[in-house]
Amino acid sequence: MMIKRKVFYISLLLLYLVLAIIIVPMIVPLKEEFQLNFDEGLQLMKASLYMEGDSPHIEIWSDYPFIFTAILSFWFSIVGKSVFSRAF
């Protein structure tokens, strides 16, 4: 019984995450001017270098965790190498 409850809660959490990822960009689209600060620009450059095959923490140094770069490069592989790519 306890395992079924855990599976139910995990599936409910995944459903909420998927709905948030899909619905929030539809409700609040990017229609305003988009401004990047220095740190965000560095993250974009690191993700671009990682997508081109540079190895993290050897050729690309950063004090941020690598997971941010990996998530951003995964997103770029889905929607394209642009901040202004539209998924919908």
KOLTOR-934859 format. One line per field, with one value per residue: residue number from 1; x, y, z of N, C-alpha, C, O, CB in turn. Coordinates in Angstrom, 2 decimals, m for minus. Atoms other than C-alpha are relative to their C-alpha. Glycine has a CB too. Example, Ala and Ser with C-alpha at 12.3 -4.5 7.8 and 13.67 -1.06 7.14 Angstrom:
<atoms>
n	c(1; 2)
neast	c(0.89; m0.82)
nnorth	c(m1.19; m1.19)
nup	c(0.00; m0.06)
caeast	c(12.30; 13.67)
canorth	c(m4.50; m1.06)
caup	c(7.80; 7.14)
ceast	c(0.90; m0.77)
cnorth	c(1.20; 1.09)
cup	c(0.00; 0.73)
oeast	c(1.94; m0.26)
onorth	c(1.18; 2.20)
oup	c(0.66; 0.90)
cbeast	c(m0.99; 0.41)
cbnorth	c(0.03; 0.46)
cbup	c(1.25; m1.42)
</atoms>
This chain:
<atoms>
n	c(1; 2; 3; 4; 5; 6; 7; 8; 9; 10; 11; 12; 13; 14; 15; 16; 17; 18; 19; 20; 21; 22; 23; 24; 25; 26; 27; 28; 29; 30; 31; 32; 33; 34; 35; 36; 37; 38; 39; 40; 41; 42; 43; 44; 45; 46; 47; 48; 49; 50; 51; 52; 53; 54; 55; 56; 57; 58; 59; 60; 61; 62; 63; 64; 65; 66; 67; 68; 69; 70; 71; 72; 73; 74; 75; 76; 77; 78; 79; 80; 81; 82; 83; 84; 85; 86; 87; 88)
neast	c(0.81; m0.88; m0.67; 0.98; 0.16; m1.20; 0.08; 1.04; m0.51; m1.04; 0.66; 0.69; m1.02; m0.44; 1.08; m0.04; m1.17; 0.23; 1.00; m0.61; m0.93; 0.77; 1.05; m0.52; m0.41; 1.16; 0.70; m0.90; m0.97; m1.10; 0.35; m0.72; m1.43; m0.74; m1.31; m0.89; m1.11; m1.29; 0.01; 0.85; m0.74; m1.02; 0.67; 0.34; m1.24; m0.43; 0.90; m0.34; m1.28; 0.23; 0.68; m0.98; m0.89; m1.00; 0.29; 0.20; m0.96; m1.38; m0.18; 0.91; m0.01; 1.06; 0.31; 1.38; 0.08; 0.10; 1.37; 0.61; m0.49; 0.57; 1.42; 0.11; m0.39; 1.08; 1.10; m0.42; 0.09; 1.41; 0.64; m0.93; m1.03; 0.36; 0.81; 1.31; 0.68; 1.37; 0.36; 1.44)
nnorth	c(m1.19; m1.16; m0.17; m0.59; m1.41; m0.71; m0.07; m0.98; m1.35; m0.31; m0.25; m1.28; m1.03; m0.08; m0.62; m1.43; m0.59; m0.04; m1.03; m1.31; m0.28; m0.23; m1.02; m1.31; m0.80; m0.39; m1.07; m1.15; 0.09; m0.96; m1.07; m1.20; m0.03; 0.98; m0.53; 0.94; m0.57; 0.62; 1.41; 0.74; 0.09; 1.04; 1.30; 0.27; 0.35; 1.33; 1.01; 0.09; 0.73; 1.40; 0.65; 0.21; 1.10; m0.32; 0.73; m0.90; m0.03; 0.13; m1.09; m1.09; m0.12; m0.82; 0.27; 0.50; 1.44; 0.38; 0.37; m1.12; 0.07; 1.19; m0.25; m1.01; 0.58; 0.92; m0.84; m0.48; 1.09; 0.19; m1.15; m0.73; m0.77; m1.40; m0.36; m0.38; 1.11; 0.23; 1.41; 0.15)
nup	c(0.00; m0.10; 1.29; 0.91; m0.38; 0.46; 1.46; 0.30; m0.27; 0.98; 1.29; m0.13; 0.09; 1.39; 0.75; m0.28; 0.64; 1.44; 0.25; m0.22; 1.10; 1.23; m0.11; m0.40; 1.16; 0.80; m0.71; m0.10; 1.10; 0.03; 0.93; m0.42; 0.28; m0.80; m0.36; m0.67; m0.75; 0.29; m0.37; 0.93; 1.25; m0.18; 0.03; 1.40; 0.71; m0.45; 0.60; 1.42; 0.10; m0.38; 1.12; 1.07; m0.35; m1.02; m1.23; m1.14; m1.12; 0.47; 0.94; m0.38; m1.45; m0.55; m1.40; m0.06; 0.23; 1.40; 0.35; 0.71; 1.38; 0.63; 0.25; 1.05; 1.28; 0.38; 0.50; 1.31; 0.96; 0.33; 0.66; 0.86; m0.70; m0.10; m1.16; 0.48; 0.66; m0.50; m0.04; 0.25)
caeast	c(0.00; 2.83; 4.54; 1.34; 1.03; 4.63; 4.14; 0.94; 2.65; 5.62; 3.36; 1.30; 4.46; 5.64; 2.23; 2.38; 5.89; 4.92; 1.84; 3.87; 6.47; 3.79; 1.14; 3.21; 4.93; 1.52; 0.06; 3.09; 4.71; 7.94; 6.64; 8.76; 12.36; 14.73; 17.79; 20.74; 23.15; 26.78; 26.22; 23.39; 25.54; 28.32; 25.86; 24.66; 28.25; 29.11; 26.05; 26.99; 30.58; 29.35; 27.04; 30.03; 31.92; 34.10; 34.43; 33.12; 35.46; 38.53; 38.19; 35.32; 35.83; 32.99; 31.98; 28.39; 27.33; 27.50; 23.82; 22.82; 24.96; 23.66; 20.01; 20.51; 22.35; 19.60; 17.00; 19.00; 19.13; 15.31; 14.40; 17.54; 20.57; 18.77; 17.34; 14.40; 13.47; 9.79; 8.72; 5.02)
canorth	c(0.00; 2.37; 1.78; 2.57; 5.83; 6.82; 6.00; 8.04; 11.08; 10.85; 10.59; 13.53; 15.60; 14.74; 15.68; 19.06; 19.69; 18.83; 21.01; 23.89; 23.59; 23.54; 25.92; 28.70; 29.74; 29.80; 32.09; 34.37; 34.53; 36.38; 39.60; 42.12; 43.13; 40.43; 41.61; 39.48; 40.26; 39.17; 35.86; 34.81; 35.57; 33.39; 30.54; 30.85; 30.77; 27.74; 25.86; 26.68; 25.47; 22.30; 21.57; 21.89; 19.20; 21.07; 19.13; 20.77; 21.66; 21.03; 23.45; 25.51; 26.77; 28.10; 28.44; 27.47; 23.83; 21.97; 21.02; 24.52; 24.20; 20.70; 21.75; 24.80; 22.85; 20.19; 22.94; 24.39; 20.96; 20.89; 24.44; 25.65; 27.73; 30.98; 32.71; 33.79; 30.33; 29.57; 26.10; 26.80)
caup	c(0.00; 0.85; m2.51; m4.41; m2.49; m3.29; m6.97; m6.97; m5.42; m7.77; m10.82; m9.54; m9.11; m12.62; m14.01; m12.26; m13.58; m17.15; m16.96; m15.54; m18.29; m21.00; m19.66; m18.08; m21.35; m23.04; m20.37; m20.05; m23.49; m24.14; m25.69; m23.85; m24.36; m23.11; m21.20; m20.14; m17.38; m17.33; m15.51; m17.80; m20.83; m19.43; m18.89; m22.49; m23.77; m21.62; m22.88; m26.45; m25.92; m24.22; m27.17; m29.52; m27.58; m25.09; m21.86; m18.71; m15.82; m17.99; m20.88; m19.42; m15.88; m13.79; m10.17; m11.00; m10.84; m14.14; m13.99; m15.13; m18.24; m18.95; m18.62; m20.81; m23.51; m23.43; m23.89; m26.79; m28.41; m28.33; m29.43; m31.22; m30.32; m29.66; m26.64; m28.76; m30.08; m29.76; m28.70; m29.24)
ceast	c(0.86; 0.69; m0.96; m0.18; 1.19; m0.02; m1.04; 0.52; 1.09; m0.61; m0.77; 0.98; 0.50; m1.07; m0.03; 1.18; m0.19; m1.02; 0.57; 0.93; m0.76; m0.91; 0.56; 0.52; m1.16; m0.74; 0.84; 1.03; 1.05; m0.31; 0.76; 1.46; 0.72; 1.39; 0.79; 1.00; 1.26; 0.00; m0.85; 0.68; 1.09; m0.63; m0.39; 1.24; 0.50; m0.86; 0.31; 1.31; m0.18; m0.70; 0.96; 1.04; 1.09; m0.37; m0.12; 1.08; 1.43; 0.30; m0.86; m0.02; m1.15; m0.20; m1.45; 0.00; m0.23; m1.44; m0.70; 0.39; m0.62; m1.48; m0.18; 0.40; m1.03; m1.17; 0.34; m0.07; m1.45; m0.52; 0.93; 0.92; m0.32; m0.82; m1.43; m0.71; m1.37; m0.30; m1.47; m0.42)
cnorth	c(1.27; 0.28; 0.63; 1.48; 0.82; 0.17; 1.04; 1.43; 0.40; 0.29; 1.32; 1.16; 0.16; 0.64; 1.50; 0.68; 0.13; 1.08; 1.40; 0.37; 0.33; 1.21; 1.38; 0.81; 0.43; 1.18; 1.27; m0.08; 1.11; 1.06; 1.28; m0.09; m0.94; 0.53; m1.07; 0.75; m0.81; m1.50; m0.85; m0.16; m1.06; m1.40; m0.39; m0.41; m1.38; m1.10; m0.18; m0.76; m1.48; m0.76; m0.29; m1.05; 0.33; m0.69; 0.97; m0.19; m0.26; 1.18; 1.21; 0.06; 0.89; m0.34; m0.43; m1.51; m0.32; m0.27; 1.13; 0.00; m1.17; 0.21; 0.98; m0.56; m1.02; 0.79; 0.54; m1.10; m0.26; 1.14; 0.76; 0.87; 1.49; 0.23; 0.26; m1.11; m0.21; m1.48; m0.21; 0.85)
cup	c(0.00; m1.33; m1.01; 0.29; m0.48; m1.52; m0.42; 0.18; m1.00; m1.36; 0.02; m0.10; m1.43; m0.89; 0.22; m0.68; m1.51; m0.34; 0.19; m1.14; m1.29; 0.12; 0.33; m1.18; m0.90; 0.63; 0.00; m1.13; 0.07; m1.06; 0.30; m0.43; 0.96; 0.27; 0.74; 0.85; m0.28; 0.30; m0.94; m1.36; 0.08; m0.04; m1.43; m0.80; 0.40; m0.60; m1.47; m0.20; 0.33; m1.13; m1.15; 0.36; 1.00; 1.31; 1.17; 1.06; m0.42; m0.93; 0.35; 1.52; 0.44; 1.46; 0.18; m0.18; m1.48; m0.43; m0.75; m1.48; m0.74; m0.34; m1.14; m1.36; m0.47; m0.59; m1.39; m1.05; m0.42; m0.86; m0.93; 0.81; 0.01; 1.25; m0.42; m0.76; 0.64; m0.09; m0.37; m1.17)
oeast	c(0.55; 0.91; m0.55; m0.36; 1.02; 0.30; m0.83; 0.30; 1.15; m0.19; m0.82; 0.68; 0.66; m0.74; m0.18; 1.03; 0.15; m0.84; 0.25; 0.96; m0.29; m0.98; 0.07; 0.20; m1.06; m1.28; 0.31; 2.18; 0.86; 0.01; 0.76; 1.92; 0.44; 2.14; 0.26; 1.49; 1.23; 0.48; m0.47; 0.55; 1.31; m0.05; m0.27; 1.17; 0.95; m0.34; 0.27; 1.41; 0.43; m0.41; 0.75; 1.89; 1.88; m1.55; 0.67; 1.61; 2.32; 1.25; m0.54; m0.51; m1.45; 0.11; m1.87; 0.89; m0.85; m1.74; m1.53; m0.44; m1.00; m1.93; m1.03; m0.24; m1.25; m1.76; m0.51; m0.39; m1.69; m1.15; 0.45; 0.66; 0.46; m1.62; m2.35; m1.69; m1.54; m0.17; m1.87; m1.59)
onorth	c(2.25; 1.44; 1.48; 2.28; 1.93; 1.23; 1.79; 2.28; 1.55; 1.23; 2.02; 2.17; 1.29; 1.41; 2.26; 1.78; 1.15; 1.84; 2.32; 1.53; 1.13; 2.02; 2.38; 1.99; 1.44; 2.03; 2.37; m0.45; 2.13; 0.89; 2.21; m1.12; m0.94; 0.83; m1.77; 1.81; m1.75; m2.29; m1.97; m1.20; m1.80; m2.32; m1.55; m1.32; m2.14; m2.14; m1.30; m1.60; m2.33; m1.93; m1.24; m1.37; m0.55; m0.74; 1.90; m1.28; m0.24; 1.93; 2.33; m0.86; 1.89; m1.45; m0.74; m2.04; 0.45; m0.19; 0.87; 0.23; m1.04; m0.16; 0.79; m0.25; m1.15; 0.37; 0.57; m0.83; m0.80; 0.90; 1.63; 1.15; 2.29; m0.62; 0.06; m0.84; m0.07; m2.09; m1.31; 0.86)
oup	c(m0.66; m1.68; m1.80; m0.64; m0.98; m2.04; m1.37; m0.68; m1.42; m2.04; m0.99; m0.74; m1.90; m1.79; m0.74; m1.22; m2.09; m1.29; m0.57; m1.56; m2.09; m0.81; m0.21; m1.27; m1.59; m0.07; m0.18; m0.87; 0.74; m2.23; m0.50; m0.93; 2.16; m0.66; 1.61; 0.45; m1.07; m0.51; m1.29; m2.00; m0.88; m0.61; m1.82; m1.62; m0.45; m1.01; m1.99; m1.10; m0.31; m1.37; m1.91; m0.47; 1.33; 1.68; 1.30; 1.22; 0.43; m0.70; m0.03; 2.17; m0.21; 1.90; 1.30; m0.84; m2.21; m1.62; m1.63; m2.36; m1.90; m1.42; m2.01; m2.36; m1.68; m1.58; m2.28; m2.21; m1.50; m1.89; m1.67; 1.98; m0.49; 1.64; 0.37; m1.46; 1.85; m1.15; m0.73; m1.54)
cbeast	c(m0.93; 1.03; 0.52; m1.33; m0.16; 1.27; m0.34; m1.23; 0.55; 1.00; m0.94; m0.77; 1.17; 0.35; m1.34; 0.07; 1.25; m0.47; m1.20; 0.77; 0.93; m0.81; m1.00; 1.11; 0.99; m0.96; m0.33; 0.70; m0.73; 1.36; m1.49; m0.11; 0.57; 0.06; m0.13; 0.71; m0.32; 1.10; m0.51; m1.35; 0.61; 0.74; m1.25; m0.66; 1.08; m0.04; m1.46; 0.11; 1.04; m0.85; m1.15; 0.68; 0.62; 0.11; 1.10; m1.39; m0.40; 0.24; m0.32; m1.45; 1.34; m1.32; 0.29; m0.89; m1.13; 0.85; m0.80; 0.40; 1.53; 0.16; m0.69; 0.86; 1.39; m0.46; m0.29; 1.42; 0.60; m0.84; m0.52; m0.76; 1.36; m0.77; 0.58; 0.11; 0.85; m1.05; 0.29; m0.83)
cbnorth	c(m0.01; m0.21; m1.34; m0.73; 0.14; m0.75; m1.38; m0.23; 0.08; m1.16; m1.15; 0.07; m0.32; m1.39; m0.62; 0.24; m0.83; m1.36; m0.20; 0.02; m1.20; m1.22; m0.40; m0.16; m0.77; m1.19; m0.43; 0.05; 0.06; m0.70; 0.26; 0.19; 1.44; m1.38; 1.28; m0.90; 0.02; 0.68; m0.16; 0.72; 1.34; 0.20; 0.03; 1.23; 1.05; m0.08; 0.41; 1.40; 0.62; m0.07; 0.88; 1.31; m0.51; 1.54; m1.04; m0.22; m1.01; m1.37; m0.46; m0.23; 0.55; m0.19; 1.24; 0.68; m0.61; m1.23; m0.37; 1.33; m0.11; m1.23; 0.52; 1.21; m0.65; m0.83; 1.17; 0.57; m1.27; m0.12; 0.94; 0.84; m0.22; 0.46; 1.24; 1.21; m1.31; 0.82; m0.58; 0.38)
cbup	c(1.20; 1.10; m0.53; 0.11; 1.53; 0.43; m0.61; 0.89; 1.42; m0.11; m0.36; 1.32; 0.92; m0.52; 0.40; 1.51; 0.30; m0.51; 0.92; 1.32; m0.23; m0.33; 1.06; 1.03; m0.82; m0.18; 1.43; 1.40; m1.35; m0.28; 0.04; 1.53; 0.11; m0.71; 0.86; m1.02; 1.52; 0.81; 1.43; m0.17; m0.35; 1.32; 0.90; m0.64; 0.27; 1.53; 0.19; m0.62; 0.93; 1.28; m0.48; m0.32; m1.20; 0.20; 0.27; 0.62; 1.03; m0.74; m1.40; m0.59; 0.51; m0.79; 0.84; m1.07; 0.85; m0.25; 1.26; 0.65; m0.02; 0.92; 1.27; 0.34; 0.10; 1.21; 0.98; 0.07; 0.58; 1.27; 1.03; m1.02; m0.64; m1.25; 0.72; m0.87; 0.09; m0.80; 1.39; 1.23)
</atoms>
